[in-house]
Amino acid sequence: EIVLTQSPGTLSLSPGESATLSCRASQSVRDNYLAWYQRKPGQAPRILITGASNRAAGIPDRLSGSGSGTDFTLTISRLGPEDSAVYYCLQYGSSPLTFGGGTKVEIK
Amino acid sequence: QVQLQESGPGLVKPSETLSLTCTVSGGSISNYYWTWIRQPPGKRLEWIGNIYYSGSTNYNPSLKSRVTISVDTSKNQFSLKLDSVLAADTAVYYCARGAGWVPDYWGQGTLVAVAS
């Protein structure tokens, strides 16, 4: 199975700054089938990005996904308090689907 | 907007069967994949498996021998059964809709503890 490694584990940034989250796969993700999710305490995870770079419905354009093969990135620009959450990547190109360990984004 | 809600016992005894149901509202169960995912305390999210509305299933090999996912289109529900549970099966269990294989809408999750 594909192992996804997310870094950093925690990111602490000030409002208005940008966050760069990394997701690296142990082998190439088929067709770049890589998704990103945001999870806040007590809430259902929210899908942000599919296919490595396609924003889900209602996701603002200050969130963007990029990358291919084994290296993927989620960038969040102009951070606000609403971005405080844990972010996960998921590869769905091969079974079993696998998740990264998560990156916690804290807003100072 | 599609909403999913997990339901079932919050405590299961070791060696017994964990049973959860996910009720889908605000949309039809047809033409989608329906997925179960879990997260044990302190560990990463784990995909358990999915079922297409027609009934075909896919399971994580690590759990395949103990898992059954089923769907009831008449009730707009799908279910998870995990046999012979151990303490290691203690987790928050999520149900989710799959647009293709990628889960898009998720439930809030339900904590199931395995203990005597």
Interface residues (C-beta under 8 A of the other chain):
Chain A: Y33 A35 G42 Q43 A44 P45 R46 I47 T50 A56 Y88 L90 Y92 S95 P96 L97 T98 F99 G100 G101 G102
Chain B: L4 R44 L45 E46 W47 N58 N60 P61 S62 Y94 A96 A99 G100 W101 V102 P103 D104 Y105 W106 G107 Q108 G109
